Amino acid sequence: MSKFDKIYAKAPIWLQNTLVTGYGLYWHWLRFAGCYQSHLRGYKAREHFSSKEWQVYQHTQLKDLLSICMESVPYYRDAWSESQKKAAREGDLKGLPLLEKGALRDDPKRFCRDDQHPLFKLTHHTSGTTGTPIQSIWRISEYRNALALRESRSANWAGVSFSQPRATFSGRLVEPNSGRFKAVYRYNAVEKQVYFSAFHLKPDTAQQYVDALWKHHTQWLTGYAVSYFLLAKMILDQNIKVPKLEAVITTSEKLTPSMRTVMEKAYNCPIYEEYSTVENALFASECEKGRLHVSPDVGIVEILRPDGSACEPGEVGEVVTTCLMRSYQPLIRFRLGDLAAWDPEPCPCECQMPVLKEVVGRIEDVVIGPDGRQMVRFHGIFTDQPHIIEGQIIQESLDSITVRVVPNDGFSDVDIHDIKSRMSKRLGQQVHIDVQLVDKIKRTKAGKFKAVISKLNQTENS
């Protein structure tokens, strides 16, 4: 815990809000000063690139980046063979090896350039539930670049801006002292930002979340998809009146069609999905037509089969990315651990960025059947289950599944039978299904909700 966090933890709520605002002043400078406007103009100008212009842009950026990797990044300089360095000089990605998360996790500083020594760096950590978090190391200019990207390609595409009052569900522990819990949020007055707790959301606190939106004249919402979905369900269940909102932009977790439907009804505004990573290794955001466009100036995205060949449009494969927008700690053919598919249908909007049909899920969250089938989209078993507040699936072994359920007052043996029936239809009768009723589903340290956990993959990268 940092010195700031220790002071914050002991402070009364009014002082915590003051500290959050003071910290917000620092972060506002960090994100929106200096080169921010220049980056923003660049993203807006490139939105109109043709497919050919994108190819030329990526090829030029890639050759420059690979040259930096060979000459100035210790990991690549030592790990790449002579034939791989030859491929790098030619800008041939397919001639380069895939980068495992373990290598980055073991020694993140070996991926940083040794020809640059920035006085001030930012370090972000992933929040995976297994293994040691990965350190993502940034220059300040790269961080401002990332915020210009989100303003241009995410917020502006949704018709909003970071200059407008917003609310955020994210990983910060709003109330570190559970014994004195009184408020579900803190307020950053500098950015007019309501910062929601992802750890205190339940039916009897839902009204407090909505009250904060009214009080601070919030215009749009962003952050954890599942948290906003759960709040939306409570809003509908309790008939809570929500202020007029312009958009909700979900991040960090998969947004399913059923979640979108519930959220649109509760918040009465368009819902947009954003797909990215802590490392900013790729970025995808929804256009006005509701299609998920990958930004080619952020990274070169590959979707691959297990043998390393490229997937056809519509075919689900592993997401591998080469980050173009960060050169201080470059990531080349980085295995994200995600599964996705390209959309075979072009988008009717004018943007010629490639389109993802769907981000399916995480590799380590695939459920494996006794016959070897690998299945995703298991969150669907909780669709149209009116007596379930939250649910989580845990694969204990090939023939054993635990389903944890947070029930409401109407939950009964009928619901247990329905859950088991749905699971058996997907996995077969030979798999034992254990339904456990719990008070709450444990979140990760960052407050994220994991709908599916596979214990068959405990040694895999998070």
C-alpha positions, 0 to 999 in steps of 0.5 A, a space after each residue: 500500500 502506498 503512502 497516499 493509500 494509507 492516508 486515504 484509508 484513515 481519512 473521513 469520507 469528506 476528506 477522501 473526496 478531497 484527496 480523490 479530487 487532488 489526485 484527479 488534478 494530478 491525473 488530469 495533467 498526466 493524461 490531457 496535457 502536453 502532446 495529448 491534443 496532437 495525438 487526438 488530431 492524429 487519431 481523428 485524421 486517420 479515421 478516414 484512411 482507406 484500406 490501402 492507406 492503413 496497409 502503408 501506415 502499418 508497414 512503415 510503423 512496423 519496420 521502424 518498431 522492429 528495428 528498435 526491438 533488434 537494436 535497443 530492446 534486450 529481450 528481442 536482441 538476445 532471444 531472436 535468432 539470426 533468421 528471425 532478425 532477418 524477418 524483422 528487418 524485412 517487416 515479416 511478422 510471420 517469421 517472428 515467434 509468438 510472445 508468451 505472457 510468462 516471458 513478460 511477467 518474468 522480467 518486464 524491464 528486459 522489454 524496455 528500450 535501453 537507449 531511452 531513460 525517461 525521468 518519469 514512467 508509469 507502471 500498470 499491473 494486470 489483474 489476472 486471478 492466476 500467476 503474478 501480475 504483468 508490469 506494463 511500463 509506459 512513458 508519459 507521452 504514451 499514456 496521453 496517447 492512450 487517452 487521446 485514442 479513447 476520446 477519439 475512437 470510443 467516447 466521441 464515437 458514442 457521442 460523448 467526451 471525457 470533458 463531460 460529467 461521467 461515472 466509472 466502475 473500475 478497480 480502485 477500492 473506494 472504501 478500504 474500511 469495510 467496517 465503516 461503509 457509508 457511501 458507494 462512491 467517491 467524487 473527483 471534482 476536477 473531472 466531474 467523475 463519480 467513481 463507483 465501488 465495484 465491491 458494494 453493489 447489491 440490491 439494497 445499495 442500488 438506489 445509492 448508485 443512481 442517486 449519485 448520478 442525479 446528484 452530480 449530473 452524470 451524462 455518461 457511464 464507463 467501466 466494468 460491463 458486468 457491474 453496469 449490467 448487475 446495476 441495470 437488473 436492480 434498477 429494473 427490479 426496483 423500478 428506480 428512475 435513472 437520469 437522462 444519460 447519453 451513452 454507456 461504454 463498457 470495458 474490461 469484460 465481455 458484453 453479451 447481447 442479453 446484457 446489452 438488452 437489459 442495460 438499454 432498457 434500464 439506462 434508456 440510452 445506447 450501449 457501446 462496447 470497448 475491447 482493449 488491454 492494460 498493455 494497450 496492445 490492441 483497441 477496438 470500439 463500436 461505431 454508430 452502426 454497432 460494429 466493433 472496429 479494430 484501430 490499425 494505428 494501435 496494433 497489428 491484430 492476428 487471429 490464429 488457429 492452433 497451428 499458427 495459420 490465420 483464421 478465415 473471417 467468422 472463424 474463432 481463433 486466438 488473438 495475437 497482437 503487435 502493439 504499434 503505439 507503444 515503443 518504450 516496452 514494445 510487444 511483438 506477436 503478444 498472445 493475449 489469451 483471448 478468443 475472437 473472430 473477424 467479421 466477414 461482412 463489411 461495416 456500412 459506416 465510412 470507416 475502413 478499419 477491420 471489424 471483429 464479429 465477436 470477442 468470444 472469451 478468455 482461453 483459460 475460461 474455456 470449459 472442456 467437456 469429457 469428450 475433449 470439446 472446448 466450449 465458451 459462452 457459458 454465461 448463457 446458462 444464466 440468461 432468463 433466470 429471474 431468481 438469480 442475482 449473480 452466477 459463476 461456473 467453476 470447472 473443477 475437473 473434466 467431470 465436475 462443475 460447480 455453479 455458484 449462485 447468488 439467489 433472490 427470494 424467489 429461488 427454489 429447487 425448480 431453479 436448481 433443476 433448471 441450472 443442472 438441466 442447462 449444464 447437462 445439455 451442454 456437457 452431457 449427463 456424465 458430468 456432476 453439477 454441484 449448485 452452491 448458494 452463496 451470499 456473493 461472488 468473489 471479485 478479483 483484486 481489481 473488482 472484476 467479476 469472472 463468470 467462468 473459471 477453469 481449474 484445468 488451466 491453473 498453470 496458464 498465464 492470466 
